[in-house]
Amino acid sequence: MTTLHVRDLVKEYRLRSGPRRSTLRAADRVSLTLRPGRTVALVGESGSGKSTVARIIARLERPTGGEIEAVDAKGRRIRDRDYRHHVQMVFQDPFASLNPFHTIEHHLVRPLRLHGRARDRESGRTMAGELLERVNLTPAADIAGRRPHELSGGQRQRVAIARALAPGARVVIADEPVSMLDVSIRLGVLNLLARLQREEDLAVLYITHDLATARHFSDDILVMYRGRVVERGPADDVILAPAHPYTRLLASAAPDPEARGRSRQITVPESAGSPTALSGRGCHFRDRCPSAMEICSRTPEPVEVAPDHAAACWLHTPESGDGTGTAPGGAPTGGAGRPAGADPDPEAPAVGRGAGGRAGSTDTGTDPGTGGDSDTGGE
């Protein structure tokens, strides 16, 4: 069992446009913990820094600051090459992440050999067949001899999951693993990840735009906006009782079949800034926030609004006004610091409510549904 700690992670990129130079902070003091047997979802709109965090954890990018520490079951720190044995990544596009010139067997035997799990090619073939069966790709011998273009999108993503498990990974970083798959097969791949997590006690970081799948397939949710984590907490609490205005905005944008024609859209002022923020002080959401105040020019620290549920928002601090947590203009707040004009708990945006809830995507360019109802390999 492996536990991964990320503390105050910072990633900056130098930008240059003619004679002008600036700094883009893609990740700003991001902290999270991935524990065995639990899934943490990282949600937010495109450009919020989710994939940057994932690539840094997978050691595909170097951080500007902060610390990433992986420890084994005995509390010993995992270093250097052993880190890659324990931490692996599943990429968004399964076709681009697989070499079209090689067979599926090659994609699985190679990491088995490189990481010392298979002594020779024959034992590698045997272990590759076992990996294919674990991800429900059968008959394994037939699948192993094919090339990526001979498989469906869902089957290719299952191969990518098997490849991530080949080195013996205990921490899996899944970067939007179903966003490029057909709606009808997304749920099967997510059920596969959930089953593997339970059976092998994996720690999973699930990156997604989809609030409904984030709620149903994760234990905790972190919401990112312009490089910062603005809200974190148990999945149900973050989705059903959002405390940060940005989280409420995401939830209101997702379709709710129970709304029955009632509008849940939150009106926000048009953003004066870019989708990604340059390094600087203040709340990054203040130029779009309907509750923006003068104090929002200062950077807020996370405030606990409920047990294990925190939001980085001045609405939940005494400094926001008279110490009672009032919204701008003196309007009283309801629930966990929510302005009275926002959705109260009974009418809160219940994305994917109940077992039959459909997935609602916050990315308007993707299909909002997950579809499917089985965990099979024959997409």
N, C-alpha and C positions, 0 to 999 in steps of 0.2 A: 504493500500500500504506500502511495506517495501523496504527500500534501505539498501544494505549491503556494507560496506567499509572494504577492506582488506589493511592494511598498513604495509609494510616492513616485511612481513611474513618470518620467518626463521624456518627450521626444520632440525635438525642434528641427525644422528644416530651414535652410538659408534660401531666401528668394531674391532674385535679381531681375529687375525690369529696367533695362537701359542703365542709367547712372544710379538709379534708386535701389537700395538694398533693404530688406526687411527680414523678419523672422516669423515663421509659422510654427506655432506650438500645437502639434497634432494630438499630443497627450499631455495633460497637465495634472500632475500629482495623482495619478490613478492608483488606487489600492484595492486589492481583492484577495480572497483566499479560496483556493480550490481544494476541497476535501474529498477523500475517497467515498464513493457511494452517493455523491451529491452533484447536481447540475446547477451551474450558475449561468443565467442568460444575460447577455450584454446587448441592450437594444438602443436604438436611436436612428435618426435619419441618415441618409448618405452624407459622408463627409464629417461625421461626428468623431471619428477616430477609432472605431471599433476594430477594423481590420489592422490598423497600425499596432494596437495593443496586442492583437493575436500574433502578428508577425514578430514582434519583439519577444513575446513569451516563447515562441518557437525558435528563437535565435536566428531569424532571417533578417532582422534589423538590429542595429546596436542602439541602446537607449542613450539619451543625453544625460539622464540622471535617474536616480532611484535604484531599487534593488529587487532582484528576482531570486528567490531561494526555494529550492526543492529539497524536501527532507523525506527520508524513508520511514518505515514503521518504527524504527528504533530511535528516531530523532536525529540521525546522522545526515549531514548535508551531502547532497548529490552534486558532484562536480564534473566539469569538463565533458569528456566523451560520454560518460555514463548518463549525463543529463539527457542526451538524445535517445538513449534507450527508454527513458521514462516519459518523455514529453514528445508527442507527435501531433501533426496537424492534418485535418481533412479540409481540402480546398473547395471553393465555391463551384468551380467549373471542372467536372470530372473528366471531360474530354481533353482540356488543355493541360491537366496535371498528369496525364498518362501519355507515355511515348507511343505514337501510332505505329512505329516500326517494330515494336517488340510484343511478344505474346503476354497474356495475363500471367502465365506461370513465371515469366522473366521478372515482371513487376513485383512478384511476391518472393521469389527465391533470392533475388539480389539483396534486399534488406535483411533477409534471414542470414545470408552468408556474411554480409558486411558487419552485422552486429553480433556475430559469433554464435547464433542460435542453431545453425545447421552446419555440420562438419563437412559434408560433401554434397554434390548435386542431387544424389538420390534421396538423402534425408531431407534436403530442401524441397524436393518435389512432394514428398509425403506430407510435410508440414504445410506446404502451399495448398494442397488439397483439403487439409483440415481447416485452414483459414477460410477457404471458399465455402465450406459447409457451415462454418460458424456464422457467416453472413447470408446464409440461405441461397447460395448459388450452386445448384445441383442440376445435372450430375457434374461433379467437380472436374473430372477428367476431360469432359467436353468443353467446359468453360475455360480451363487452363490453356487449351491449345488455340484459343481464339485471340484475335487482336481487338483493341478498343473499339474500332469502328464497326465491329460485328456484334456489339452489345448495345442494348438500349441505354438511355441516360440513367435510369435507376440502377441498372446492373453495373454500369461503370462506377457509379458512386459507391456501390457496395464493395467493388474492388478497391476503391480508394480507402474505404474504412478498413478493409482487411489489410491493406498495405500499412496503414497507420498502426495496426495491432501487431504486425510482424516483428518489430524489434522488441516486443514485450512492453509496450507503452502502458503506463498506469494513469497518465494524464492526457486527455484528448482535447485538442482545440478544434472545434467544428465551426468553420467560418461560412455561415449561411449555406449549410450543406444541402438544402432542398430548394433554394430559390431558383435554380435553373432547371428543375425537374417539372414534368407535367403534373398538373394539379391532382390527377387521379392516383399518383404513386408517392406523393410526398409523405403521407401519413405512414406508409409502410416503412420508409427509410427512417423516419423519426422513431417508430416503434422498435426498429432494429437497434438504434442507438440506445434507447431506453432499456431494452433487454440486456444488451451487452454491459451497460453500466451497472445494472442490478446483479447480474451473474458474476461479473469480474471485479466488482467494487471499484469501478473507474471514477476518476474525477473528471468532469466534463465542463468545458466552457463553450456555451452555445451562443453564437452570434447570429442575430436575426433582426429583420424589420417587423416580423409578425408577432404582434402582442399576444394573440390567442395561443399560438404554439409555445411562446415563451412562458405563458402562465401554466399550461397543461404539462409541459415537459421539463420544467425546471423547478428547483426548490427556492431559489432566490433570484431576484432580478436587479440588475444595475442599469440605470438609464444614463446615457451619455449625450452631451450636447457640446459641440465645438471643443472637444478634447477633455471636457470635465465630466465627472460623475455627479449628476445633479440630484439623483435619488437612488436609494438602495433599500432593500428589505425583502421579506417573504413575498413570493410570487402573487398570492391572492391579495395581500395588502397593497402592493404597488399598483396592481391593475384595477382593483375594485375600489380602493380608497386612495387615489393618487394625491400626494401632498405638494408636489412641485407644479407650477403652471405649465411647464413644458410637457410633463407626463400627462396632465389632463388634456393638453392639446393633441398629443399622440392618440390618446384613448378616444377622444371625440371624433377623430378622423377615421376610425375604424368602423365598418358597418355593423349595426346591431339589429338583428331581425325582430327583437322585442320592442324596438322604438316605435313601430307602427306609424311611420310618417312624421313623428315628432322630431324636430331638428335638435341635434346634440352638438352642432358645430359651434366652436368657440371663436368669436371674432377677435382677431389680433391685428395690431397695426402692421403695415407693410414694413419689412425689414429694410433698414438703411445700410446694413452691413453685408459682408459676403457670407456664404454658407459656412465657411471655416474662418475662425477668428485668428487674428494675429495676436502675439503675446501681449498681454496688458492686464490692467487691473479692472475690477468690477465684474458684475454678473454678465456672462456672455449672452444671456437670454433677454437682457433688459430692453433691447431695441425692438423685440417682438412681444414682450410680455404685456398683457392687458392690465396687470397690477403693478407696473413699474413705478418706483418711488425714487426720490433723490438719493436715498441711502444705497440704492442698487449700483451706484458708481463705485462702491467698495466691494471687494470680493467676499462673498458669504462663506462661512464655514458650515459643515454639516450639522444639523440640529435634529435630535431625536424627537420624532412626533408621535411615536408609539413604540412599544417594545421591539427592538431590532429593526426599526423602520426609521430612516433618517432622510432628510432633504436639505440641500444647500440652498436655502431661500430665506431672505430677510423677513418674509411674512410670518415666520415662526419664531421670531426673536423679539424681545422687548424693545430693541432699537428701532423696530418698524414703525413705532408710533407712541402710544401711551402705555405700552407694556402689556396690553391685552391681546396683541396679535390682530390688529384691525387692518383691513384693506385700505387702499388709498381712498380718501374722501370720508374716512370714519366709518365705513360700512363694516358691520360686525362680521366676524368669520364664523363659519360653521364647520363642525367635524374637526379634523386634524389641521386646523389653521386655514381651512378653505374659505375664500370669500363667499359671502352669502349668495352672490350671483352665479357661483359655479354649481355644478351638479351636486346635490346632497347625496348621502349614501344610498337611499332607496332608488334614486334615479342616476346613480353614478354610472359612467360608461362601463358596462359589464361586457367587456370583450370576451367572446368565446365562453359565455356563462354556461355552466353545466356541461355534462358529458357530451351533449349533442351540439355544443357551440361550434360555429364555423370560424375558421381562422380569418382575422382581419389584418391586412397588411398596411403598414404605415407608409409604404413606398407606393405611390399611386401608379407607378409604372409596372407593378407586378400584379398577378392575379391574387385576389384576397382569400381564396379557398385553399384548403389542404386536400380535401377529398380522400377517397380510398378508405378501406376499413380492414386491411389485412397486412400482415408482415410476410410477404412472399418475395421471392427473387425473380419471378417471371414477369417483369413489366412488359 
